[in-house]
Amino acid sequence: MLTLYYSPMSRASRIIRLIDELDIWSEIEIRRVSVARLDGAGGQDPSNPHPDGKVPLLVHDGVEIWESNAIILYLTDLFPKAGMGPVAGDPLRGRYLSWLAWYGNVVEPVIVMGAAELSHPILTATFRGQAEMTERLVRALEDSPFLMGEQFTAADLLMVSPFTWAPASTPDHPLVRAWIERCDARPSAERTARYDAEQLQEAGAA
């Protein structure tokens, strides 16, 4: 059994989008939980087994998988027919793994530090900054519409997510903006936004 612990309009929303892209709604039980929000709303939900009270958390036959990039890799490996991620043995597997790891190791820290207006030589030496992040994306998109080539994959789904939620963090480059538009034009983006809105409404009525 697969169970996703989820809260609307959170990092778990990108896992909802992946579920839609993989067309595995019937394979996963989605449990909505509350989480602490930056505005002070919400709080840790005792029904959420995540050790930090966060989302997303995927549980498969009693085994917990946390962190978005780990969950994305797990699900694209578990359901490979949708072609959302190269499987082991595919020549592009290493590139796919690198994008997923780079998001968590570099992209999200750079975006969070920018939003918090944090600056320090150690941070710059470790993560670089917005300019270097933009350059990496531009190089990947110069010769192909998506990060892995001609096909939209879970690497795009993960990488585009913060720019969809926080347009102010979007790199100001035409290739990157065009890529975001291509990603957000997919039906899964609209369906995820609709699902989030419905879940927010239900949570408010509860």
N, CA, C and O of each residue as an XYZ file, in Angstrom:
824
protein
N       0.840     -1.201      0.000
C       0.000      0.000      0.000
C       0.873      1.248      0.000
O       1.883      1.311      0.701
N       0.477      2.232     -0.788
C       1.159      3.523     -0.843
C       0.266      4.585     -0.201
O      -0.920      4.682     -0.513
N       0.846      5.377      0.696
C       0.121      6.467      1.346
C       0.957      7.728      1.261
O       2.132      7.724      1.628
N       0.360      8.810      0.778
C       1.026     10.110      0.722
C       0.418     11.023      1.773
O      -0.795     11.230      1.799
N       1.263     11.567      2.636
C       0.834     12.593      3.588
C       1.077     13.936      2.920
O       2.182     14.244      2.474
N       0.015     14.721      2.867
C      -0.026     15.892      1.983
C      -0.741     17.041      2.668
O      -1.632     16.832      3.491
N      -0.342     18.255      2.320
C      -1.065     19.448      2.733
C      -1.169     20.354      1.509
O      -0.188     20.505      0.780
N      -2.332     20.961      1.266
C      -2.480     21.772      0.050
C      -1.563     22.984      0.037
O      -1.238     23.556      1.077
N      -1.155     23.358     -1.169
C      -0.293     24.519     -1.374
C       0.997     24.383     -0.568
O       1.390     25.291      0.165
N       1.635     23.248     -0.717
C       2.885     22.985     -0.015
C       3.822     22.242     -0.963
O       3.489     22.025     -2.128
N       4.981     21.859     -0.466
C       5.902     21.086     -1.300
C       5.304     19.748     -1.717
O       5.754     19.141     -2.689
N       4.296     19.290     -0.990
C       3.640     18.035     -1.366
C       2.807     18.184     -2.634
O       2.437     17.181     -3.245
N       2.509     19.402     -3.037
C       1.699     19.607     -4.240
C       2.405     19.069     -5.475
O       1.762     18.584     -6.406
N       3.743     19.158     -5.480
C       4.445     18.637     -6.663
C       4.355     17.115     -6.727
O       4.467     16.543     -7.812
N       4.157     16.446     -5.592
C       3.961     15.005     -5.625
C       2.560     14.682     -6.146
O       2.361     13.678     -6.830
N       1.600     15.535     -5.817
C       0.264     15.388     -6.401
C       0.357     15.506     -7.918
O      -0.270     14.739     -8.649
N       1.141     16.469     -8.383
C       1.292     16.628     -9.831
C       1.944     15.393    -10.448
O       1.563     14.973    -11.541
N       2.913     14.816     -9.766
C       3.552     13.615    -10.275
C       2.562     12.449    -10.316
O       2.544     11.678    -11.276
N       1.747     12.324     -9.283
C       0.716     11.282     -9.277
C      -0.172     11.423    -10.503
O      -0.542     10.433    -11.135
N      -0.510     12.665    -10.832
C      -1.348     12.909    -12.002
C      -0.618     12.540    -13.285
O      -1.196     11.900    -14.164
N       0.656     12.939    -13.405
C       1.434     12.612    -14.595
C       1.615     11.100    -14.752
O       1.596     10.582    -15.869
N       1.787     10.405    -13.646
C       1.950      8.951    -13.683
C       0.619      8.229    -13.835
O       0.579      7.039    -14.147
N      -0.481      8.966    -13.610
C      -1.837      8.403    -13.676
C      -1.981      7.226    -12.707
O      -2.389      6.126    -13.082
N      -1.631      7.503    -11.448
C      -1.685      6.445    -10.426
C      -2.568      6.864     -9.252
O      -2.319      6.462     -8.115
N      -3.597      7.669     -9.520
C      -4.491      8.100     -8.454
C      -5.072      6.908     -7.687
O      -5.219      6.963     -6.466
N      -5.393      5.853     -8.396
C      -6.008      4.698     -7.744
C      -5.009      3.863     -6.953
O      -5.401      2.971     -6.201
N      -3.721      4.149     -7.118
C      -2.679      3.357     -6.461
C      -2.242      3.938     -5.116
O      -1.558      3.270     -4.341
N      -2.639      5.189     -4.840
C      -2.121      5.892     -3.660
C      -3.260      6.468     -2.824
O      -4.162      7.118     -3.352
N      -3.210      6.228     -1.537
C      -4.118      6.888     -0.613
C      -3.491      8.212     -0.193
O      -2.342      8.244      0.250
N      -4.232      9.296     -0.328
C      -3.722     10.615      0.023
C      -4.381     11.061      1.335
O      -5.605     11.161      1.428
N      -3.554     11.321      2.333
C      -4.056     11.767      3.626
C      -3.657     13.227      3.844
O      -2.474     13.562      3.913
N      -4.654     14.067      3.946
C      -4.393     15.488      4.166
C      -4.100     15.731      5.639
O      -4.840     15.286      6.516
N      -3.013     16.439      5.894
C      -2.632     16.775      7.264
C      -2.328     18.263      7.329
O      -2.093     18.901      6.302
N      -2.333     18.809      8.524
C      -1.962     20.208      8.702
C      -0.460     20.308      8.931
O       0.168     19.392      9.461
N       0.098     21.432      8.522
C       1.517     21.714      8.739
C       1.656     23.152      9.219
O       0.760     23.970      9.009
N       2.757     23.454      9.849
C       3.020     24.817     10.287
C       3.314     25.689      9.072
O       4.121     25.315      8.221
N       2.669     26.840      8.988
C       2.850     27.767      7.874
C       3.659     28.973      8.327
O       3.736     29.274      9.518
N       4.263     29.660      7.356
C       5.091     30.819      7.677
C       4.303     31.943      8.336
O       4.856     32.731      9.102
N       3.000     32.015      8.032
C       2.189     33.080      8.616
C       1.701     32.742     10.021
O       0.931     33.495     10.617
N       2.155     31.604     10.546
C       1.758     31.196     11.892
C       0.555     30.281     11.932
O       0.206     29.759     12.991
N      -0.083     30.080     10.790
C      -1.241     29.200     10.742
C      -0.797     27.740     10.808
O       0.371     27.415     10.596
N      -1.757     26.879     11.106
C      -1.481     25.452     11.123
C      -0.614     25.034     12.288
O      -0.498     25.746     13.285
N      -0.014     23.885     12.150
C       0.827     23.338     13.206
C       1.079     21.874     12.933
O       0.519     21.301     11.998
N       1.917     21.271     13.747
C       2.255     19.869     13.546
C       1.042     18.993     13.807
O       0.361     19.141     14.822
N       0.782     18.086     12.889
C      -0.386     17.210     12.955
C       0.034     15.880     13.585
O       0.930     15.213     13.067
N      -0.592     15.490     14.683
C      -0.207     14.229     15.330
C      -0.442     12.999     14.455
O       0.124     11.938     14.717
N      -1.274     13.132     13.417
C      -1.530     11.993     12.532
C      -0.484     11.875     11.428
O      -0.520     10.935     10.634
N       0.445     12.826     11.376
C       1.493     12.818     10.358
C       2.745     12.153     10.931
O       3.318     12.670     11.889
N       3.187     11.023     10.374
C       4.355     10.337     10.929
C       5.701     10.944     10.537
O       6.739     10.462     10.990
N       5.710     11.978      9.716
C       6.980     12.611      9.346
C       7.701     13.082     10.609
O       7.091     13.746     11.447
N       8.978     12.755     10.762
C       9.676     13.103     12.011
C       9.740     14.594     12.293
O       9.883     14.994     13.448
N       9.635     15.428     11.261
C       9.655     16.879     11.454
C       8.275     17.504     11.306
O       8.139     18.727     11.341
N       7.261     16.682     11.143
C       5.910     17.201     10.972
C       5.683     17.867      9.635
O       4.771     18.681      9.494
N       6.508     17.532      8.642
C       6.424     18.192      7.332
C       5.735     17.292      6.316
O       5.387     16.147      6.603
N       5.548     17.842      5.126
C       5.085     17.083      3.965
C       5.984     17.480      2.788
O       6.544     18.576      2.774
N       6.116     16.591      1.810
C       5.443     15.308      1.648
C       6.148     14.184      2.395
O       7.340     14.250      2.694
N       5.376     13.168      2.677
C       5.909     11.910      3.196
C       5.161     10.784      2.489
O       3.930     10.756      2.467
N       5.915      9.867      1.918
C       5.327      8.707      1.278
C       5.621      7.486      2.133
O       6.752      7.290      2.580
N       4.607      6.670      2.358
C       4.789      5.429      3.098
C       4.386      4.283      2.186
O       3.271      4.255      1.665
N       5.304      3.333      1.995
C       5.040      2.171      1.143
C       5.254      0.910      1.957
O       6.375      0.577      2.340
N       4.152      0.216      2.214
C       4.202     -1.017      3.007
C       4.967     -0.820      4.311
O       5.785     -1.653      4.701
N       4.686      0.298      4.976
C       5.275      0.576      6.273
C       6.624      1.271      6.243
O       7.133      1.670      7.291
N       7.214      1.424      5.060
C       8.517      2.093      4.950
C       8.304      3.557      4.578
O       7.607      3.855      3.608
N       8.900      4.474      5.345
C       8.737      5.903      5.118
C       9.795      6.433      4.157
O      10.980      6.130      4.295
N       9.356      7.226      3.186
C      10.257      7.900      2.245
C       9.967      9.394      2.352
O       8.839      9.830      2.119
N      10.980     10.171      2.702
C      10.774     11.605      2.841
C      11.742     12.347      1.915
O      12.671     11.759      1.363
N      11.502     13.644      1.759
C      12.177     14.552      0.819
C      11.615     14.357     -0.591
O      11.533     13.239     -1.100
N      11.233     15.481     -1.204
C      10.556     15.439     -2.501
C      11.357     14.698     -3.558
O      10.802     13.888     -4.300
N      12.678     14.968     -3.635
C      13.447     14.330     -4.703
C      13.533     12.821     -4.495
O      13.539     12.067     -5.468
N      13.599     12.372     -3.251
C      13.613     10.933     -2.981
C      12.268     10.297     -3.342
O      12.223      9.211     -3.920
N      11.184     10.975     -2.999
C       9.852     10.457     -3.312
C       9.643     10.401     -4.823
O       9.088      9.435     -5.348
N      10.091     11.444     -5.512
C       9.950     11.474     -6.969
C      10.723     10.334     -7.607
O      10.200      9.650     -8.486
N      11.948     10.121     -7.183
C      12.749      9.022     -7.719
C      12.079      7.683     -7.421
O      12.017      6.808     -8.285
N      11.584      7.530     -6.213
C      10.952      6.271     -5.804
C       9.742      5.970     -6.685
O       9.578      4.847     -7.162
N       8.898      6.978     -6.898
C       7.672      6.749     -7.663
C       7.948      6.559     -9.149
O       7.296      5.735     -9.790
N       8.898      7.300     -9.709
C       9.173      7.108    -11.139
C       9.847      5.764    -11.395
O       9.706      5.198    -12.479
N      10.574      5.248    -10.410
C      11.123      3.891    -10.530
C      10.021      2.833    -10.364
O      10.025      1.806    -11.042
N       9.088      3.100     -9.460
C       8.033      2.136     -9.171
C       7.022      2.039    -10.311
O       6.438      0.985    -10.559
N       6.829      3.176    -11.002
C       5.863      3.233    -12.104
C       6.561      3.767    -13.360
O       6.333      4.912    -13.750
N       7.402      2.957    -13.989
C       8.236      3.444    -15.097
C       7.503      3.608    -16.416
O       8.016      4.286    -17.306
N       6.324      3.018    -16.583
C       5.673      3.019    -17.894
C       5.316      4.414    -18.383
O       5.233      4.640    -19.590
N       5.105      5.349    -17.473
C       4.752      6.713    -17.876
C       5.927      7.462    -18.482
O       5.739      8.509    -19.103
N       7.137      6.942    -18.312
C       8.309      7.588    -18.898
C       8.700      8.886    -18.235
O       9.328      9.736    -18.866
N       8.345      9.058    -16.975
C       8.653     10.311    -16.280
C      10.071     10.363    -15.724
O      10.511     11.407    -15.245
N      10.794      9.232    -15.786
C      12.176      9.213    -15.329
C      12.901      8.020    -15.901
O      12.352      6.918    -15.901
N      14.122      8.198    -16.391
C      14.896      7.068    -16.924
C      15.159      6.025    -15.836
O      15.513      6.367    -14.708
N      14.987      4.789    -16.179
C      15.191      3.711    -15.214
C      16.657      3.293    -15.190
O      17.438      3.703    -16.049
N      17.027      2.483    -14.212
C      18.401      1.994    -14.117
C      18.792      1.285    -15.406
O      18.042      0.462    -15.932
N      19.975      1.617    -15.904
C      20.441      1.056    -17.158
C      20.256      1.979    -18.340
O      20.914      1.807    -19.366
N      19.376      2.954    -18.218
C      19.182      3.944    -19.281
C      20.390      4.877    -19.308
O      20.852      5.296    -18.247
N      20.922      5.222    -20.498
C      22.077      6.108    -20.576
C      21.857      7.484    -19.929
O      22.815      8.151    -19.539
N      20.595      7.899    -19.821
C      20.288      9.209    -19.237
C      20.010      9.143    -17.739
O      19.684     10.157    -17.121
N      20.136      7.967    -17.159
C      19.821      7.801    -15.733
C      20.659      8.740    -14.860
O      20.129      9.399    -13.966
N      21.966      8.798    -15.123
C      22.832      9.641    -14.305
C      22.463     11.104    -14.373
O      22.520     11.814    -13.369
N      22.084     11.560    -15.559
C      21.677     12.966    -15.707
C      20.407     13.239    -14.907
O      20.273     14.280    -14.264
N      19.490     12.296    -14.960
C      18.243     12.428    -14.213
C      18.507     12.502    -12.708
O      17.966     13.369    -12.023
N      19.326     11.605    -12.205
C      19.661     11.614    -10.781
C      20.339     12.918    -10.388
O      20.109     13.443     -9.299
N      21.175     13.436    -11.280
C      21.894     14.676    -10.982
C      20.944     15.862    -10.848
O      21.106     16.692     -9.954
N      19.944     15.943    -11.742
C      18.980     17.033    -11.626
C      18.200     16.938    -10.308
O      18.002     17.945     -9.628
N      17.760     15.734     -9.953
C      16.999     15.584     -8.708
C      17.843     15.965     -7.494
O      17.365     16.648     -6.588
N      19.098     15.520     -7.480
C      19.977     15.841     -6.349
C      20.326     17.318     -6.327
O      20.358     17.935     -5.262
N      20.590     17.888     -7.496
C      20.975     19.310     -7.570
C      19.855     20.206     -7.045
O      20.113     21.227     -6.406
N      18.612     19.816     -7.320
C      17.505     20.623     -6.798
C      17.585     20.734     -5.282
O      17.553     21.833     -4.730
N      17.688     19.584     -4.611
C      17.692     19.607     -3.152
C      18.965     20.162     -2.553
O      18.935     20.822     -1.514
N      20.099     19.892     -3.214
C      21.398     20.295     -2.654
C      21.760     21.737     -2.936
O      22.521     22.346     -2.184
N      21.220     22.293     -4.021
C      21.642     23.637     -4.434
C      20.465     24.578     -4.678
O      20.398     25.654     -4.084
N      19.537     24.177     -5.549
C      18.505     25.116     -6.000
C      17.644     25.622     -4.850
O      17.474     26.831     -4.688
N      17.101     24.710     -4.055
C      16.232     25.166     -2.967
C      16.998     26.004     -1.938
O      16.475     27.028     -1.500
N      18.214     25.616     -1.534
C      18.961     26.504     -0.635
C      19.197     27.894     -1.224
O      19.082     28.892     -0.512
N      19.526     27.974     -2.520
C      19.763     29.280     -3.145
C      18.490     30.129     -3.121
O      18.542     31.322     -2.819
N      17.355     29.519     -3.437
C      16.096     30.263     -3.450
C      15.714     30.704     -2.044
O      15.294     31.844     -1.845
N      15.857     29.810     -1.064
C      15.507     30.151      0.317
C      16.422     31.255      0.854
O      15.952     32.183      1.512
N      17.721     31.159      0.578
C      18.642     32.200      1.045
C      18.332     33.536      0.404
O      18.442     34.580      1.047
N      17.938     33.508     -0.877
C      17.564     34.750     -1.539
C      16.327     35.367     -0.919
O      16.274     36.578     -0.703
N      15.328     34.539     -0.629
C      14.098     35.045     -0.011
C      14.358     35.601      1.377
O      13.717     36.564      1.799
N      15.309     34.987      2.092
C      15.644     35.438      3.448
C      16.687     36.550      3.454
O      17.050     37.066      4.511
N      17.166     36.916      2.263
C      18.189     37.960      2.112
C      19.440     37.637      2.928
O      20.004     38.495      3.606
N      19.854     36.367      2.839
C      21.060     35.923      3.532
C      22.251     35.957      2.585
O      22.146     35.560      1.425
N      23.364     36.426      3.082
C      24.576     36.476      2.263
C      25.788     36.248      3.163
O      25.939     36.890      4.202
N      26.648     35.320      2.740
C      27.860     35.040      3.496
C      28.822     34.304      2.569
O      28.381     33.486      1.760
N      30.135     34.573      2.665
C      31.089     33.900      1.782
C      31.013     32.376      1.842
O      31.215     31.713      0.826
N      30.726     31.812      3.012
C      30.627     30.355      3.118
C      29.428     29.840      2.321
O      29.525     28.818      1.642
N      28.300     30.548      2.405
C      27.121     30.161      1.643
C      27.389     30.256      0.149
O      27.011     29.368     -0.615
N      28.039     31.333     -0.264
C      28.343     31.510     -1.684
C      29.293     30.439     -2.196
O      29.106     29.909     -3.291
N      30.314     30.119     -1.405
C      31.266     29.098     -1.819
C      30.624     27.720     -1.896
O      31.008     26.898     -2.729
N      29.652     27.466     -1.032
C      29.018     26.151     -0.983
C      27.950     25.980     -2.049
O      27.919     24.972     -2.754
N      27.069     26.977     -2.163
C      25.901     26.829     -3.028
C      25.963     27.674     -4.298
O      25.144     27.477     -5.195
N      26.904     28.605     -4.400
C      26.913     29.619     -5.457
C      25.664     30.485     -5.288
O      25.239     30.730     -4.160
N      25.068     30.952     -6.391
C      23.939     31.863     -6.228
C      22.987     31.810     -7.409
O      23.042     30.898     -8.234
N      22.109     32.810     -7.475
C      21.089     32.864     -8.512
C      21.696     32.871     -9.911
O      21.182     32.209    -10.812
N      22.770     33.605    -10.095
C      23.383     33.706    -11.425
C      23.887     32.351    -11.898
O      23.669     31.981    -13.052
N      24.553     31.610    -11.030
C      25.074     30.292    -11.401
C      23.939     29.295    -11.634
O      24.014     28.458    -12.533
N      22.888     29.392    -10.817
C      21.724     28.524    -11.011
C      21.088     28.790    -12.372
O      20.744     27.856    -13.096
N      20.934     30.057    -12.712
C      20.345     30.427    -13.994
C      21.206     29.926    -15.149
O      20.687     29.404    -16.136
N      22.508     30.084    -15.025
C      23.413     29.646    -16.084
C      23.285     28.144    -16.334
O      23.294     27.708    -17.484
N      23.168     27.355    -15.273
C      23.038     25.905    -15.423
C      21.740     25.557    -16.163
O      21.736     24.695    -17.042
N      20.657     26.219    -15.808
C      19.385     25.975    -16.478
C      19.444     26.380    -17.947
O      18.968     25.655    -18.820
N      20.026     27.530    -18.208
C      20.111     28.018    -19.585
C      20.913     27.058    -20.453
O      20.517     26.768    -21.582
N      22.030     26.566    -19.945
C      22.848     25.636    -20.719
C      22.064     24.374    -21.078
O      22.197     23.836    -22.177
N      21.243     23.914    -20.131
C      20.458     22.701    -20.366
C      19.350     22.931    -21.390
O      18.943     22.005    -22.092
N      18.864     24.166    -21.472
C      17.702     24.456    -22.311
C      18.063     25.076    -23.656
O      17.175     25.376    -24.455
N      19.345     25.270    -23.915
C      19.756     25.892    -25.175
C      19.410     25.034    -26.385
O      19.073     25.561    -27.445
N      19.491     23.720    -26.234
C      19.310     22.826    -27.376
C      18.134     21.880    -27.245
O      17.945     21.012    -28.097
N      17.335     22.030    -26.191
C      16.191     21.136    -26.011
C      15.115     21.847    -25.198
O      15.421     22.752    -24.421
N      13.852     21.442    -25.373
C      12.758     22.125    -24.674
C      12.665     21.799    -23.190
O      12.084     22.563    -22.420
N      13.244     20.651    -22.781
C      13.156     20.241    -21.390
C      14.536     19.834    -20.875
O      15.464     19.665    -21.666
N      14.674     19.679    -19.589
C      15.982     19.447    -18.979
C      16.626     18.145    -19.436
O      17.850     18.051    -19.526
N      15.804     17.146    -19.722
C      16.339     15.857    -20.138
C      16.318     15.673    -21.653
O      16.717     14.622    -22.154
N      15.861     16.672    -22.376
C      15.793     16.579    -23.829
C      14.432     16.964    -24.361
O      13.883     17.999    -23.984
N      13.879     16.129    -25.242
C      12.621     16.462    -25.897
C      11.400     16.153    -25.036
O      10.308     16.647    -25.314
N      11.571     15.355    -24.013
C      10.430     14.886    -23.226
C      10.406     15.517    -21.841
O      11.432     15.604    -21.168
N       9.224     15.954    -21.427
C       8.993     16.417    -20.055
C       9.157     15.247    -19.106
O       8.583     14.181    -19.328
N       9.941     15.436    -18.044
C      10.152     14.384    -17.057
C       9.930     14.940    -15.653
O       9.635     16.121    -15.471
N      10.080     14.060    -14.673
C       9.945     14.481    -13.280
C      11.053     15.448    -12.873
O      10.905     16.170    -11.887
N      12.160     15.474    -13.615
C      13.197     16.473    -13.335
C      12.653     17.874    -13.593
O      12.893     18.786    -12.801
N      11.927     18.052    -14.690
C      11.285     19.339    -14.967
C      10.228     19.655    -13.922
O      10.136     20.782    -13.434
N       9.433     18.648    -13.584
C       8.351     18.841    -12.617
C       8.900     19.367    -11.291
O       8.333     20.284    -10.696
N      10.000     18.782    -10.836
C      10.595     19.217     -9.567
C      11.244     20.591     -9.701
O      11.031     21.473     -8.869
N      12.035     20.761    -10.756
C      12.795     22.007    -10.903
C      11.902     23.221    -11.120
O      12.231     24.320    -10.673
N      10.779     23.033    -11.801
C       9.916     24.174    -12.099
C       9.055     24.586    -10.906
O       8.543     25.705    -10.869
N       8.894     23.692     -9.935
C       7.922     23.929     -8.866
C       8.136     25.220     -8.081
O       7.155     25.921     -7.830
N       9.358     25.578     -7.677
C       9.477     26.820     -6.899
C       9.173     28.077     -7.715
O       8.721     29.082     -7.167
N       9.420     28.018     -9.018
C       9.165     29.189     -9.860
C       7.674     29.354    -10.131
O       7.193     30.460    -10.374
N       6.954     28.241    -10.086
C       5.502     28.305    -10.224
C       4.874     28.920     -8.978
O       3.950     29.728     -9.071
N       5.384     28.529     -7.812
C       4.834     29.035     -6.547
C       5.285     30.460     -6.257
O       4.511     31.266     -5.741
N       6.519     30.767     -6.582
C       7.097     32.069     -6.229
C       7.687     32.715     -7.480
O       8.900     32.659     -7.685
N       6.857     33.323     -8.315
C       7.344     33.910     -9.561
C       8.475     34.915     -9.368
O       9.275     35.127    -10.279
N       8.550     35.537     -8.189
C       9.610     36.517     -7.944
C      10.986     35.881     -7.962
O      11.985     36.566     -8.181
N      11.050     34.576     -7.735
C      12.335     33.881     -7.724
C      12.739     33.373     -9.106
O      13.807     32.783     -9.264
N      11.895     33.600    -10.095
C      12.144     33.086    -11.435
C      13.326     33.797    -12.083
O      13.359     35.028    -12.102
N      14.290     33.059    -12.611
C      15.410     33.697    -13.321
C      14.912     34.500    -14.514
O      14.053     34.042    -15.269
N      15.449     35.679    -14.675
C      15.007     36.577    -15.752
C      15.784     36.265    -17.024
O      16.690     36.998    -17.418
N      15.408     35.169    -17.648
C      16.051     34.764    -18.906
C      14.976     34.162    -19.806
O      14.173     33.353    -19.343
N      14.948     34.542    -21.077
C      13.864     34.068    -21.951
C      13.790     32.552    -22.096
O      12.691     32.004    -22.185
N      14.923     31.861    -22.122
C      14.891     30.410    -22.244
C      14.260     29.765    -21.017
O      13.501     28.802    -21.131
N      14.579     30.301    -19.848
C      14.019     29.745    -18.614
C      12.527     30.047    -18.525
O      11.735     29.183    -18.146
N      12.151     31.258    -18.870
C      10.731     31.608    -18.797
C       9.903     30.799    -19.800
O       8.778     30.400    -19.499
N      10.452     30.560    -20.977
C       9.744     29.753    -21.973
C       9.597     28.307    -21.490
O       8.566     27.672    -21.710
N      10.635     27.802    -20.836
C      10.580     26.445    -20.267
C       9.494     26.349    -19.198
O       8.741     25.376    -19.161
N       9.413     27.345    -18.338
C       8.384     27.353    -17.297
C       6.995     27.351    -17.931
O       6.101     26.638    -17.476
N       6.822     28.139    -18.967
C       5.528     28.186    -19.646
C       5.177     26.833    -20.252
O       4.023     26.409    -20.188
N       6.161     26.149    -20.840
C       5.901     24.826    -21.403
C       5.496     23.840    -20.311
O       4.566     23.052    -20.483
N       6.205     23.895    -19.193
C       5.881     22.985    -18.087
C       4.496     23.265    -17.522
O       3.730     22.341    -17.249
N       4.181     24.533    -17.350
C       2.912     24.892    -16.727
C       1.739     24.776    -17.685
O       0.586     24.864    -17.263
N       2.018     24.579    -18.973
C       0.945     24.394    -19.945
C       0.409     22.955    -19.944
O      -0.631     22.675    -20.539
N       1.123     22.056    -19.277
C       0.667     20.676    -19.232
C      -0.587     20.558    -18.361
O      -0.713     21.264    -17.361
N      -1.512     19.674    -18.735
C      -2.763     19.549    -17.972
C      -2.547     19.252    -16.494
O      -3.363     19.649    -15.661
N      -1.467     18.565    -16.156
C      -1.231     18.218    -14.750
C      -1.086     19.451    -13.876
O      -1.430     19.411    -12.694
N      -0.583     20.546    -14.433
C      -0.413     21.773    -13.645
C      -1.767     22.330    -13.229
O      -1.967     22.685    -12.067
N      -2.690     22.404    -14.170
C      -4.029     22.909    -13.860
C      -4.774     21.969    -12.918
O      -5.454     22.411    -11.993
N      -4.637     20.668    -13.163
C      -5.343     19.714    -12.300
C      -4.814     19.752    -10.875
O      -5.578     19.597     -9.922
N      -3.511     19.957    -10.725
C      -2.935     20.047     -9.382
C      -3.424     21.298     -8.671
O      -3.763     21.253     -7.488
N      -3.460     22.415     -9.389
C      -3.957     23.663     -8.789
C      -5.411     23.506     -8.359
O      -5.808     24.000     -7.304
N      -6.191     22.828     -9.169
C      -7.599     22.607     -8.830
C      -7.727     21.690     -7.620
O      -8.553     21.925     -6.737
N      -6.909     20.647     -7.586
C      -6.934     19.727     -6.448
C      -6.561     20.461     -5.160
O      -7.218     20.290     -4.134
N      -5.507     21.278     -5.214
C      -5.102     22.063     -4.043
C      -6.244     22.960     -3.557
O      -6.524     23.039     -2.361
N      -6.894     23.630     -4.508
C      -7.983     24.554     -4.144
C      -9.130     23.796     -3.479
O      -9.705     24.266     -2.497
N      -9.460     22.628     -4.014
C     -10.537     21.823     -3.421
C     -10.170     21.357     -2.019
O     -11.009     21.359     -1.119
N      -8.922     20.960     -1.837
C      -8.473     20.491     -0.527
C      -8.427     21.635      0.483
O      -8.759     21.445      1.653
N      -8.022     22.806      0.040
C      -8.045     23.975      0.932
C      -9.461     24.278      1.387
O      -9.702     24.570      2.558
N     -10.389     24.206      0.450
C     -11.785     24.478      0.776
C     -12.309     23.441      1.767
O     -12.994     23.793      2.728
N     -12.000     22.192      1.545
C     -12.447     21.135      2.457
C     -11.840     21.300      3.835
O     -12.509     21.095      4.848
N     -10.555     21.676      3.868
C      -9.883     21.864      5.159
C     -10.510     23.015      5.922
O     -10.661     22.954      7.142
N     -10.876     24.073      5.195
C     -11.494     25.212      5.848
C     -12.879     24.923      6.365
O     -13.328     25.513      7.347
N     -13.558     24.004      5.692
C     -14.925     23.665      6.105
C     -14.950     22.641      7.215
O     -15.969     22.456      7.880
N     -13.810     21.967      7.418
C     -13.778     20.891      8.423
C     -13.804     21.453      9.839
O     -13.783     20.692     10.806
